[in-house]
Amino acid sequence: MSDLKSVVETVFGPNGWLKENGFRHTDVQLRYALSVCDAVEHSKQLHAIAADTGVGKTLAYLVVASLHNIINSKRVVVAAHSIELLRQMEKELPLVEEITRELMGTAPQLEVKIGRQHYIDPERVEMLLDRLKTDGACLTLRHTSFLEWAQKTSTSGTGLISEWLDKYGQLPNGVDMDAVCMTSYSNQSSNMASFFINQRTKESGVVLTTHAMVVSSAFSESLGDICDTSFIIDEGDKFDAAAALWGNVKTPLQRIASMAKQCLSDLKGKGVPSFKDIVSLALEFDEYLRTFDHGKDIYFEYAPVEVTNEIKSCTEQLLSAIEKALESTKEQLDNVPSYNEMKMLRDFMRTYQKNSFSIGLHFSEKKRNPALLRHFVKPAALVRKHIEQGANLVFTSATLRDLGTSRVSFSSLASTLLISEQEMGVKAVYSPESYGSLRFFVPTDDVPKPYKDGEVDLAWRGYVVETIKHAQKANRHVLVLASSYDEVEALKSRLGSAGFFHTKGESLNSLVDAWKISGGVLVSPAVWEGFSPRMDDGSQLYTAIVMTKLPYSVANDVKLGALSEMLASKGSHHSANAIYFKEMTQEAMKRFCQGVGRGVRAKTDKCDVYICDPRINHSIKLQKGFAKSLPVRFESNINEAVRFDGKDIVESKALELDALEGWV
């Protein structure tokens, strides 16, 4: 047994540190922690460890990370899927440090690192407000207060945009995060909080961060030297989504025109023809691209050649004008924020020109403004990049394994990473024998499906509203897992002041604090995973969950088309539709499992789970698949779900499921 595993046993063992200090011991948490030890000390570089809700994996891998750094002198980076999950993880740090200091006499240097796009840039704030004023917008006291706050927090506060959102709510009208946060061209001295954290991160023995930062570290030194570093990636089944988001860059043509106008303004009347050319070219290009708007993103890989060539010709002209303008004004505008913005746009245009097979067009959701879209990062390439640099990657999650089957398999993860399961080192699945209790409610057969003729069925929406009201009568706190922010708005118009409604860009933390005190419903699409607030004394907060829809993602014709072409090129007889549906259902089942898991975070928790989507009843294979996605101890609960018609409890389903292990 290694020194690391020996010390970990003294923490999580039956008579270990946790038990001696009033915390609970579970055998499954000990076994999980020892598996993480095996992974970080393994000669192979890829590992997969699944752990269901109730295992206590967060504390386990944080303790292992801390001890591994002290005992083996190895750096560890722990990555969460989102900022919200990272904040939950941070709450465990005081206990982790106490354990490490008491057992080892010291603790590692630890840093929490998030991307610069979360830090405010006061210079960009000032530039944006000037631009809004020039465009005729009415600036209010809130805008002035925002600028004053930005200047203050960047020198003597956290420097984070979330500080404003938590204290004051939404950003002022006309202000969005992309326009006021730090970029690669921001002056480091404009936000000293960000600067000092960047410096400390490169020296820290243990770093807590997000998936997005792990992605960027493959191409930069944002996390320091990653050679011989162990990455513990929680919610590892969502790592591909972070890779896609990081590589999905959209630049609206109107933004290019706006920044060129700002540069002209900063030149204080000294006209530069190239900047004027940028404005006219960008606006003409904007009008031209609107003719291609058919309601969906366009990828040039699947577009007609003549269309691609015409658009690339336009981008070449625009890039040429930007290059000329920047070169001719370098001495006059160097390091002026607007000039730095134009350099960033130039860099984007350069990569856009080079990546002809992974670019396209995006149209904004409401105004349909066209933007150039670049998408080229794939999770497999990122993982390979880390491995080549000598990193060790441990993927872990409650839904990491293949769902819908009782066989332990990580084929979906292996497929995403373009490897075979045999290339993985440690592979394990852990689940507590008993942990909390759930009672499920599902619709009766006469409840309509969520969609009718491509639109949301208002009768179904009414059923959802009645279900929420029914749950609220029996429970002081009800959590509603919405499918989108649009659905939040729709439910808000029906439920009125009966709860708290999380809108896009709003701080979730402040809503939760108010919800704790007042009770009622909390409606949000951001609480499917990593959301587990409790009362101040540690007791259960909410005792009912309402899931509006089964969490299927929207079908993507581009992805389906690409899959069809790939199968055809290989002469495969497999159906692209069947494969694509299976992948979508796998993702939906993972999200479903995460959503249900919000209801039981401690052994004594009891929760009612209302599923408002009648599709859960209409196919025995589908229904069995979603049941199989849950930990074994909850399978029987969903199979014995109670029928609810929107007003009264009707009957138990009493379904007799066959012995199918799969569902497709």
C-alpha positions as CSV (number, residue, x, y, z in Angstrom):
1,M,0.0,0.0,0.0
2,S,1.4,3.4,-1.0
3,D,2.0,6.1,1.6
4,L,-0.9,8.2,0.1
5,K,-3.4,5.3,0.4
6,S,-2.2,4.6,4.0
7,V,-2.9,8.2,5.1
8,V,-6.2,8.3,3.2
9,E,-7.3,5.2,5.2
10,T,-6.6,7.1,8.4
11,V,-9.0,9.8,7.3
12,F,-11.9,7.8,5.8
13,G,-11.5,4.5,7.7
14,P,-14.1,3.0,10.2
15,N,-12.1,4.6,13.1
16,G,-10.5,7.4,11.1
17,W,-10.2,11.1,11.5
18,L,-13.7,11.8,10.2
19,K,-15.3,9.4,12.6
20,E,-13.2,10.6,15.6
21,N,-14.2,14.2,14.9
22,G,-17.9,13.7,14.7
23,F,-18.4,13.1,11.0
24,R,-19.9,10.0,9.5
25,H,-17.9,7.1,8.1
26,T,-19.1,5.1,5.0
27,D,-17.3,2.2,3.5
28,V,-18.2,3.4,0.0
29,Q,-16.6,6.8,0.5
30,L,-13.4,5.1,1.7
31,R,-13.4,2.8,-1.4
32,Y,-14.0,5.8,-3.7
33,A,-11.1,7.8,-2.1
34,L,-8.7,4.8,-2.5
35,S,-9.7,4.5,-6.2
36,V,-8.8,8.2,-6.7
37,C,-5.4,7.4,-5.0
38,D,-4.9,4.6,-7.5
39,A,-5.7,6.9,-10.4
40,V,-3.4,9.8,-9.4
41,E,-0.5,7.4,-8.8
42,H,-1.2,5.2,-11.9
43,S,1.2,4.8,-14.8
44,K,-1.6,5.2,-17.3
45,Q,-2.9,8.8,-17.8
46,L,-6.7,8.3,-18.3
47,H,-9.1,7.1,-15.6
48,A,-12.9,6.9,-15.1
49,I,-14.5,6.7,-11.6
50,A,-18.3,7.0,-11.3
51,A,-19.9,7.7,-7.9
52,D,-23.6,8.1,-7.4
53,T,-25.2,10.7,-5.2
54,G,-24.4,10.1,-1.5
55,V,-20.9,8.7,-1.9
56,G,-19.3,11.9,-0.7
57,K,-17.0,12.2,-3.6
58,T,-16.3,16.0,-3.3
59,L,-14.7,15.7,0.1
60,A,-12.9,12.5,-0.9
61,Y,-11.1,13.8,-4.0
62,L,-10.3,17.1,-2.3
63,V,-8.6,15.3,0.6
64,V,-6.7,13.0,-1.8
65,A,-5.6,16.0,-3.9
66,S,-4.3,17.8,-0.8
67,L,-2.5,14.8,0.6
68,H,-1.1,13.8,-2.9
69,N,0.5,17.2,-3.1
70,I,2.1,17.0,0.3
71,I,3.2,13.3,0.2
72,N,4.2,12.9,-3.4
73,S,5.1,16.6,-4.2
74,K,2.7,16.5,-7.2
75,R,0.5,19.4,-8.4
76,V,-3.3,18.7,-8.6
77,V,-5.9,20.6,-10.5
78,V,-9.5,20.0,-9.5
79,A,-12.1,21.1,-12.1
80,A,-15.8,21.7,-11.7
81,H,-18.2,22.1,-14.6
82,S,-19.4,25.5,-13.7
83,I,-18.8,28.5,-11.4
84,E,-21.8,27.4,-9.2
85,L,-20.3,24.0,-8.7
86,L,-16.9,25.5,-8.0
87,R,-18.5,27.6,-5.2
88,Q,-20.0,24.5,-3.7
89,M,-16.6,22.8,-3.8
90,E,-15.0,25.8,-2.0
91,K,-17.2,25.2,1.0
92,E,-15.3,22.0,1.7
93,L,-11.8,23.6,1.8
94,P,-11.7,24.6,5.5
95,L,-12.3,21.0,6.5
96,V,-9.8,19.7,3.9
97,E,-7.1,22.1,5.2
98,E,-7.8,21.1,8.8
99,I,-7.5,17.4,8.0
100,T,-4.2,17.9,6.1
101,R,-2.6,20.1,8.7
102,E,-3.5,17.8,11.6
103,L,-2.2,14.7,9.8
104,M,0.8,16.1,7.9
105,G,1.7,19.2,9.9
106,T,1.3,21.4,6.8
107,A,-1.2,22.1,4.0
108,P,-0.7,22.8,0.3
109,Q,-0.7,26.3,-1.2
110,L,-4.2,26.4,-2.7
111,E,-5.7,28.8,-5.2
112,V,-9.2,29.1,-6.8
113,K,-8.8,30.1,-10.4
114,I,-11.5,31.1,-12.9
115,G,-11.2,32.7,-16.4
116,R,-10.4,36.4,-17.0
117,Q,-13.8,36.7,-18.7
118,H,-15.3,36.7,-15.2
119,Y,-13.2,39.8,-14.1
120,I,-14.3,43.3,-14.7
121,D,-12.2,45.6,-16.9
122,P,-12.9,49.3,-15.9
123,E,-11.4,50.6,-19.1
124,R,-13.8,48.6,-21.2
125,V,-16.7,49.7,-19.0
126,E,-15.8,53.3,-19.6
127,M,-15.5,52.8,-23.3
128,L,-18.8,51.0,-23.5
129,L,-20.7,53.8,-21.6
130,D,-19.1,56.4,-24.0
131,R,-20.3,54.4,-27.0
132,L,-23.8,54.0,-25.6
133,K,-23.9,57.8,-25.0
134,T,-22.7,58.5,-28.5
135,D,-25.4,56.2,-29.9
136,G,-28.1,58.2,-28.1
137,A,-28.8,55.9,-25.2
138,C,-30.0,57.4,-22.0
139,L,-27.4,56.7,-19.2
140,T,-28.8,56.6,-15.7
141,L,-27.5,56.8,-12.2
142,R,-27.2,53.0,-12.3
143,H,-24.7,53.2,-15.2
144,T,-22.6,55.8,-13.3
145,S,-22.7,53.6,-10.1
146,F,-21.6,50.6,-12.2
147,L,-18.5,52.4,-13.5
148,E,-17.6,53.6,-10.0
149,W,-18.0,50.0,-8.6
150,A,-15.9,48.6,-11.5
151,Q,-13.0,51.0,-10.7
152,K,-13.2,50.2,-7.0
153,T,-13.5,46.4,-7.0
154,S,-10.7,46.0,-9.6
155,T,-8.2,47.6,-7.1
156,S,-9.6,46.8,-3.6
157,G,-12.3,44.1,-4.1
158,T,-12.7,40.7,-5.7
159,G,-12.6,42.2,-9.2
160,L,-15.3,39.7,-10.2
161,I,-18.5,40.7,-12.2
162,S,-20.4,38.2,-9.9
163,E,-19.8,40.7,-7.0
164,W,-22.1,43.2,-8.8
165,L,-24.7,40.6,-9.7
166,D,-24.8,39.3,-6.1
167,K,-25.2,42.7,-4.6
168,Y,-27.1,44.7,-7.1
169,G,-28.8,42.3,-9.5
170,Q,-28.8,42.6,-13.2
171,L,-26.4,44.7,-15.2
172,P,-27.5,48.2,-16.4
173,N,-29.4,48.4,-19.7
174,G,-27.2,48.1,-22.7
175,V,-24.3,46.4,-20.7
176,D,-23.4,42.8,-21.2
177,M,-20.6,40.7,-19.7
178,D,-18.8,40.1,-23.0
179,A,-18.3,43.9,-23.5
180,V,-17.0,44.8,-20.0
181,C,-15.0,41.8,-18.8
182,M,-11.2,41.2,-19.2
183,T,-9.9,39.9,-22.5
184,S,-6.5,38.7,-23.7
185,Y,-5.8,42.3,-24.7
186,S,-6.9,44.0,-21.5
187,N,-4.2,45.8,-19.5
188,Q,-3.3,43.5,-16.6
189,S,-3.0,46.5,-14.3
190,S,-6.6,47.4,-14.9
191,N,-7.7,44.6,-12.6
192,M,-5.1,43.8,-9.9
193,A,-7.2,41.1,-8.3
194,S,-7.0,39.1,-11.6
195,F,-3.3,39.8,-11.9
196,F,-2.4,38.6,-8.5
197,I,-4.5,35.4,-8.8
198,N,-2.7,34.6,-12.2
199,Q,0.6,34.9,-10.4
200,R,-0.3,32.7,-7.4
201,T,-2.0,30.0,-9.6
202,K,1.3,29.1,-11.3
203,E,2.9,28.4,-7.9
204,S,0.0,26.7,-6.1
205,G,0.2,23.0,-5.2
206,V,-3.6,22.5,-5.5
207,V,-5.8,24.6,-7.9
208,L,-9.6,24.6,-7.9
209,T,-10.9,25.7,-11.3
210,T,-13.5,25.1,-14.0
211,H,-13.6,22.8,-17.1
212,A,-13.2,25.9,-19.3
213,M,-9.8,26.7,-17.6
214,V,-8.6,23.1,-18.1
215,V,-9.5,23.5,-21.8
216,S,-7.6,26.8,-22.1
217,S,-4.6,25.3,-20.3
218,A,-4.0,23.0,-23.2
219,F,-3.1,26.1,-25.3
220,S,-1.7,28.5,-22.7
221,E,0.1,28.7,-19.4
222,S,-3.1,29.8,-17.6
223,L,-2.6,27.0,-15.0
224,G,1.2,27.1,-15.1
225,D,3.3,24.1,-16.1
226,I,0.9,21.1,-16.4
227,C,3.7,18.5,-16.8
228,D,3.3,15.7,-14.1
229,T,0.0,17.4,-12.9
230,S,-3.0,15.3,-12.0
231,F,-6.3,16.7,-13.2
232,I,-9.4,15.5,-11.3
233,I,-12.3,16.5,-13.5
234,D,-15.7,16.4,-11.7
235,E,-18.8,16.1,-13.8
236,G,-16.4,14.6,-16.3
237,D,-19.2,13.6,-18.7
238,K,-19.7,17.3,-19.4
239,F,-16.1,18.0,-20.3
240,D,-17.0,17.9,-24.1
241,A,-19.6,20.6,-23.6
242,A,-16.9,22.9,-22.1
243,A,-14.6,22.2,-25.0
244,A,-17.4,23.1,-27.5
245,L,-18.3,26.3,-25.6
246,W,-14.6,27.4,-25.4
247,G,-14.2,26.8,-29.1
248,N,-17.5,28.3,-30.1
249,V,-16.7,31.9,-30.7
250,K,-19.2,34.3,-32.3
251,T,-18.4,37.8,-33.5
252,P,-21.3,39.9,-34.7
253,L,-20.7,42.1,-37.8
254,Q,-22.3,45.0,-36.0
255,R,-19.7,44.7,-33.2
256,I,-16.9,45.1,-35.7
257,A,-18.6,48.3,-37.1
258,S,-19.2,49.6,-33.6
259,M,-15.5,49.1,-32.6
260,A,-14.3,50.8,-35.8
261,K,-16.5,53.8,-34.9
262,Q,-15.0,53.9,-31.4
263,C,-11.5,53.9,-32.8
264,L,-12.4,56.8,-35.0
265,S,-13.8,58.6,-32.0
266,D,-10.6,58.0,-30.0
267,L,-8.6,59.5,-32.9
268,K,-10.3,62.8,-32.0
269,G,-11.2,63.9,-35.5
270,K,-8.1,62.5,-37.3
271,G,-9.9,60.6,-40.1
272,V,-8.5,57.2,-41.1
273,P,-9.9,55.9,-44.3
274,S,-9.4,52.2,-43.4
275,F,-11.5,52.6,-40.3
276,K,-14.3,54.2,-42.3
277,D,-13.9,51.2,-44.8
278,I,-14.4,48.8,-41.9
279,V,-17.6,50.4,-40.9
280,S,-19.1,50.4,-44.4
281,L,-17.8,46.9,-45.2
282,A,-19.1,45.4,-41.9
283,L,-22.6,46.9,-42.3
284,E,-22.9,45.9,-45.9
285,F,-21.7,42.4,-45.0
286,D,-24.3,42.4,-42.2
287,E,-27.1,43.1,-44.6
288,Y,-25.8,40.5,-47.1
289,L,-25.6,37.7,-44.4
290,R,-29.2,38.3,-43.3
291,T,-30.3,36.8,-46.6
292,F,-29.0,33.4,-45.4
293,D,-31.0,33.4,-42.2
294,H,-33.2,30.3,-42.2
295,G,-33.6,30.0,-38.5
296,K,-30.5,27.8,-37.8
297,D,-26.8,28.2,-37.6
298,I,-25.0,27.5,-40.9
299,Y,-21.7,25.5,-41.1
300,F,-19.7,26.1,-44.3
301,E,-18.7,22.5,-44.4
302,Y,-22.2,21.6,-45.4
303,A,-23.0,24.8,-47.4
304,P,-22.8,25.1,-51.2
305,V,-19.3,25.9,-52.4
306,E,-20.4,29.1,-54.2
307,V,-21.9,30.5,-51.0
308,T,-18.8,29.7,-48.9
309,N,-16.5,31.3,-51.5
310,E,-18.6,34.5,-51.6
311,I,-18.6,34.8,-47.8
312,K,-14.9,34.1,-47.6
313,S,-14.2,36.8,-50.2
314,C,-16.2,39.3,-48.0
315,T,-14.2,38.3,-44.9
316,E,-10.9,38.7,-46.7
317,Q,-11.9,42.3,-47.7
318,L,-12.9,43.1,-44.1
319,L,-9.7,41.5,-42.6
320,S,-7.6,43.5,-45.1
321,A,-9.3,46.8,-44.0
322,I,-8.7,45.9,-40.3
323,E,-5.0,45.1,-40.9
324,K,-4.5,48.4,-42.7
325,A,-6.3,50.5,-40.0
326,L,-4.4,48.9,-37.1
327,E,-1.0,49.3,-38.8
328,S,-1.7,53.0,-39.8
329,T,-2.7,54.0,-36.2
330,K,-0.4,51.9,-34.1
331,E,1.6,54.9,-32.7
332,Q,-1.6,57.0,-32.1
333,L,-3.8,54.3,-30.4
334,D,-1.4,51.6,-29.1
335,N,-2.9,50.2,-25.8
336,V,-6.0,52.3,-26.1
337,P,-9.0,49.9,-25.2
338,S,-10.7,50.4,-28.5
339,Y,-7.5,49.6,-30.4
340,N,-7.0,46.4,-28.3
341,E,-10.5,45.4,-29.1
342,M,-9.8,45.8,-32.8
343,K,-6.7,43.6,-32.4
344,M,-8.8,40.9,-30.8
345,L,-11.2,41.1,-33.7
346,R,-8.3,40.9,-36.1
347,D,-7.0,37.7,-34.4
348,F,-10.5,36.2,-34.6
349,M,-10.7,37.0,-38.4
350,R,-7.3,35.5,-39.0
351,T,-8.3,32.1,-37.4
352,Y,-11.7,32.3,-39.1
353,Q,-9.9,32.5,-42.5
354,K,-7.7,29.5,-41.7
355,N,-10.4,27.1,-40.4
356,S,-12.6,26.8,-43.5
357,F,-14.1,23.5,-42.3
358,S,-15.2,24.5,-38.8
359,I,-16.7,27.9,-39.4
360,G,-20.1,29.3,-40.3
361,L,-22.7,31.8,-39.4
362,H,-24.8,32.3,-36.3
363,F,-27.9,34.5,-35.9
364,S,-28.9,36.0,-32.6
365,E,-32.0,34.6,-31.0
366,K,-34.3,37.7,-31.1
367,K,-32.9,40.3,-33.4
368,R,-31.4,37.8,-35.8
369,N,-28.2,39.8,-36.1
370,P,-25.6,37.8,-38.1
371,A,-22.3,36.8,-36.5
372,L,-19.3,34.9,-37.8
373,L,-19.0,31.6,-36.0
374,R,-15.8,29.6,-35.3
375,H,-15.9,26.2,-33.8
376,F,-12.9,23.9,-33.9
377,V,-12.1,22.6,-30.4
378,K,-12.8,18.9,-29.8
379,P,-12.4,17.2,-26.4
380,A,-10.3,14.4,-27.8
381,A,-7.7,16.8,-29.1
382,L,-7.6,18.6,-25.7
383,V,-7.1,15.4,-23.8
384,R,-4.3,14.4,-26.2
385,K,-2.7,17.8,-25.7
386,H,-2.6,17.3,-21.9
387,I,-1.3,13.8,-22.1
388,E,1.5,14.9,-24.5
389,Q,2.5,17.4,-21.9
390,G,2.7,14.7,-19.2
391,A,-0.6,15.3,-17.4
392,N,-2.7,12.6,-15.7
393,L,-6.5,12.9,-16.1
394,V,-9.1,11.4,-13.7
395,F,-12.7,11.8,-14.9
396,T,-15.4,11.4,-12.2
397,S,-19.2,12.0,-12.0
398,A,-22.4,10.4,-10.9
399,T,-23.4,9.9,-14.5
400,L,-20.0,9.1,-16.1
401,R,-20.9,5.4,-16.8
402,D,-23.1,4.3,-19.7
403,L,-26.7,4.6,-18.5
404,G,-29.7,2.5,-19.4
405,T,-27.9,-0.7,-18.8
406,S,-26.8,-2.7,-15.7
407,R,-23.4,-3.4,-17.3
408,V,-20.5,-1.3,-16.0
409,S,-19.2,0.4,-19.1
410,F,-17.5,3.7,-20.0
411,S,-17.9,3.4,-23.8
412,S,-19.5,6.8,-24.2
413,L,-16.7,8.5,-22.5
414,A,-14.1,6.5,-24.4
415,S,-15.9,7.4,-27.7
416,T,-15.9,11.1,-26.8
417,L,-12.1,10.9,-26.1
418,L,-11.5,8.8,-29.2
419,I,-9.8,6.0,-27.2
420,S,-10.6,2.4,-26.3
421,E,-11.7,1.5,-22.8
422,Q,-8.6,-0.6,-22.6
423,E,-6.5,2.6,-22.7
424,M,-8.0,3.7,-19.4
425,G,-6.2,2.8,-16.1
426,V,-8.6,2.9,-13.1
427,K,-12.3,2.2,-14.0
428,A,-14.8,1.9,-11.1
429,V,-18.4,2.6,-10.1
430,Y,-19.6,3.3,-6.6
431,S,-23.0,3.6,-5.1
432,P,-24.2,3.7,-1.5
433,E,-26.5,0.9,-0.4
434,S,-29.2,3.3,0.9
435,Y,-29.4,7.0,0.9
436,G,-32.5,9.1,1.4
437,S,-35.9,8.2,-0.1
438,L,-37.8,9.4,-3.2
439,R,-41.5,9.3,-4.2
440,F,-42.3,9.9,-7.9
441,F,-45.4,11.4,-9.5
442,V,-46.0,11.1,-13.2
443,P,-48.9,12.3,-15.5
444,T,-52.0,10.3,-16.3
445,D,-52.6,9.1,-19.8
446,D,-54.8,12.1,-20.8
447,V,-52.2,14.7,-20.1
448,P,-51.0,16.1,-23.5
449,K,-47.4,16.0,-24.6
450,P,-45.3,19.2,-24.2
451,Y,-45.4,20.1,-27.9
452,K,-48.1,20.3,-30.5
453,D,-47.4,21.2,-34.1
454,G,-43.9,22.3,-33.1
455,E,-45.1,24.8,-30.4
456,V,-45.5,24.4,-26.6
457,D,-48.9,23.0,-25.9
458,L,-50.7,25.5,-23.6
459,A,-52.8,22.7,-22.1
460,W,-49.6,20.9,-21.0
461,R,-48.2,24.2,-19.7
462,G,-51.4,24.5,-17.6
463,Y,-50.7,21.0,-16.2
464,V,-47.2,22.0,-15.2
465,V,-48.6,25.1,-13.4
466,E,-51.2,23.0,-11.5
467,T,-48.5,20.5,-10.6
468,I,-46.3,23.2,-9.1
469,K,-49.2,24.6,-7.1
470,H,-50.1,21.1,-5.8
471,A,-46.5,20.5,-4.7
472,Q,-46.4,23.9,-3.0
473,K,-49.4,23.1,-0.9
474,A,-47.6,20.2,0.7
475,N,-44.1,21.6,0.8
476,R,-42.7,24.9,2.1
477,H,-39.8,24.9,-0.5
478,V,-40.3,23.5,-4.0
479,L,-37.5,23.4,-6.6
480,V,-38.6,23.6,-10.3
481,L,-36.1,22.2,-12.9
482,A,-37.0,24.3,-15.9
483,S,-35.9,23.5,-19.4
484,S,-34.9,27.0,-20.4
485,Y,-34.9,30.7,-19.4
486,D,-37.9,31.2,-21.8
487,E,-39.8,28.6,-19.9
488,V,-39.0,30.4,-16.6
489,E,-40.6,33.6,-18.1
490,A,-43.6,31.6,-19.2
491,L,-44.1,30.1,-15.8
492,K,-43.5,33.5,-14.1
493,S,-46.5,35.0,-16.1
494,R,-48.7,32.1,-14.8
495,L,-47.5,31.8,-11.2
496,G,-46.9,35.5,-10.5
497,S,-45.6,36.3,-7.1
498,A,-45.8,32.7,-5.9
499,G,-42.1,32.1,-6.1
500,F,-38.6,33.1,-7.3
501,F,-37.8,33.0,-11.0
502,H,-34.2,32.8,-12.1
503,T,-33.8,34.9,-15.3
504,K,-30.7,34.9,-17.6
505,G,-27.8,36.9,-16.2
506,E,-29.3,37.1,-12.7
507,S,-27.4,35.9,-9.7
508,L,-28.8,32.6,-8.5
509,N,-27.2,32.9,-5.0
510,S,-29.2,36.0,-4.0
511,L,-32.4,34.3,-5.1
512,V,-31.6,31.2,-3.0
513,D,-30.9,33.3,0.1
514,A,-34.3,35.0,-0.3
515,W,-36.0,31.7,-1.1
516,K,-34.7,30.1,2.1
517,I,-36.3,32.8,4.2
518,S,-39.6,33.2,2.3
519,G,-40.3,29.7,1.0
520,G,-42.3,29.0,-2.1
521,V,-41.0,27.8,-5.5
522,L,-37.6,28.5,-7.1
523,V,-37.7,28.1,-10.9
524,S,-34.4,27.8,-12.8
525,P,-32.8,25.9,-15.7
526,A,-29.4,26.2,-13.9
527,V,-30.1,23.8,-11.0
528,W,-30.1,20.4,-12.7
529,E,-26.6,19.5,-11.3
530,G,-24.3,20.7,-8.6
531,F,-27.1,22.5,-6.8
532,S,-27.6,21.4,-3.2
533,P,-28.2,24.3,-0.8
534,R,-29.4,23.4,2.7
535,M,-30.7,25.2,5.7
536,D,-28.1,27.0,7.9
537,D,-28.2,24.1,10.4
538,G,-27.5,21.6,7.7
539,S,-31.0,20.2,7.5
540,Q,-32.9,19.6,4.2
541,L,-34.1,22.8,2.4
542,Y,-36.6,21.7,-0.2
543,T,-38.7,18.5,-0.1
544,A,-40.2,18.6,-3.6
545,I,-38.8,18.8,-7.1
546,V,-40.8,19.5,-10.2
547,M,-39.2,18.5,-13.5
548,T,-41.1,20.2,-16.3
549,K,-39.8,18.2,-19.3
550,L,-37.5,15.2,-19.9
551,P,-34.2,17.0,-20.5
552,Y,-33.7,16.3,-24.2
553,S,-31.5,18.8,-26.1
554,V,-32.9,20.4,-29.3
555,A,-32.1,18.2,-32.4
556,N,-29.3,19.6,-34.5
557,D,-29.7,19.1,-38.2
558,V,-26.1,19.9,-38.9
559,K,-24.8,17.2,-36.5
560,L,-27.3,14.7,-37.9
561,G,-26.2,15.6,-41.5
562,A,-22.6,15.2,-40.6
563,L,-23.3,11.8,-39.0
564,S,-25.2,10.6,-42.1
565,E,-22.4,11.7,-44.4
566,M,-19.8,10.0,-42.2
567,L,-21.7,6.7,-42.2
568,A,-22.3,6.9,-46.0
569,S,-18.6,7.5,-46.6
570,K,-17.7,4.3,-44.7
571,G,-20.4,2.3,-46.4
572,S,-22.2,1.7,-43.1
573,H,-25.7,0.3,-43.0
574,H,-26.5,1.8,-39.6
575,S,-29.2,4.4,-39.3
576,A,-27.9,7.9,-38.6
577,N,-31.3,8.8,-37.0
578,A,-31.2,5.8,-34.6
579,I,-27.6,6.5,-33.6
580,Y,-28.3,10.2,-33.1
581,F,-31.4,9.5,-31.1
582,K,-29.5,7.1,-28.9
583,E,-26.8,9.7,-28.2
584,M,-29.5,12.4,-27.4
585,T,-31.3,9.9,-25.1
586,Q,-28.0,9.0,-23.3
587,E,-27.4,12.7,-22.6
588,A,-31.0,13.2,-21.5
589,M,-30.8,10.3,-19.1
590,K,-27.6,11.7,-17.6
591,R,-29.2,15.0,-17.0
592,F,-32.4,13.3,-15.6
593,C,-30.2,11.4,-13.1
594,Q,-28.5,14.6,-12.0
595,G,-31.9,16.3,-11.7
596,V,-33.4,13.6,-9.5
597,G,-30.2,13.5,-7.5
598,R,-30.9,17.1,-6.3
599,G,-33.6,15.5,-4.0
600,V,-31.4,13.4,-1.8
601,R,-28.1,14.8,-0.5
602,A,-28.1,13.2,3.0
603,K,-29.2,9.9,4.4
604,T,-32.3,11.3,6.1
605,D,-33.5,13.3,3.1
606,K,-37.0,12.6,1.7
607,C,-38.3,14.2,-1.5
608,D,-41.3,14.1,-3.8
609,V,-40.3,14.2,-7.5
610,Y,-43.0,15.3,-10.0
611,I,-42.2,14.5,-13.7
612,C,-44.6,16.6,-15.8
613,D,-43.6,15.0,-19.2
614,P,-46.0,12.3,-20.2
615,R,-43.5,10.8,-22.6
616,I,-42.0,9.0,-19.6
617,N,-45.1,6.7,-19.8
618,H,-45.5,6.2,-23.5
619,S,-42.7,3.7,-24.3
620,I,-41.7,0.8,-22.1
621,K,-38.1,0.9,-23.5
622,L,-37.9,4.7,-22.9
623,Q,-39.4,4.4,-19.4
624,K,-37.1,1.5,-18.5
625,G,-34.1,3.5,-19.8
626,F,-34.8,6.4,-17.6
627,A,-35.4,4.1,-14.6
628,K,-32.0,2.4,-15.3
629,S,-30.3,5.8,-15.4
630,L,-31.0,6.2,-11.7
631,P,-29.0,4.4,-8.9
632,V,-30.3,0.9,-8.4
633,R,-31.9,1.9,-5.0
634,F,-34.3,4.3,-6.8
635,E,-35.3,2.1,-9.8
636,S,-38.2,0.6,-7.9
637,N,-39.4,4.0,-6.8
638,I,-39.9,5.3,-10.3
639,N,-41.4,2.0,-11.5
640,E,-44.0,2.4,-8.7
641,A,-44.7,6.1,-9.4
642,V,-48.0,7.7,-8.5
643,R,-50.3,9.0,-11.2
644,F,-51.3,12.7,-10.9
645,D,-53.8,14.4,-13.2
646,G,-53.1,18.0,-12.3
647,K,-55.6,18.1,-9.5
648,D,-55.7,14.8,-7.6
649,I,-53.6,11.7,-7.0
650,V,-55.1,9.0,-9.1
651,E,-53.3,5.7,-8.7
652,S,-50.0,3.9,-8.6
653,K,-48.7,2.9,-11.9
654,A,-47.8,-0.6,-10.9
655,L,-46.0,-1.2,-14.2
656,E,-44.6,-4.7,-14.9
657,L,-41.3,-4.1,-16.5
658,D,-39.7,-6.9,-18.6
659,A,-36.1,-8.1,-18.2
660,L,-34.7,-5.8,-20.9
661,E,-31.2,-4.5,-19.8
662,G,-31.1,-2.0,-22.6
663,W,-33.7,0.3,-24.2
664,V,-32.5,0.9,-27.8
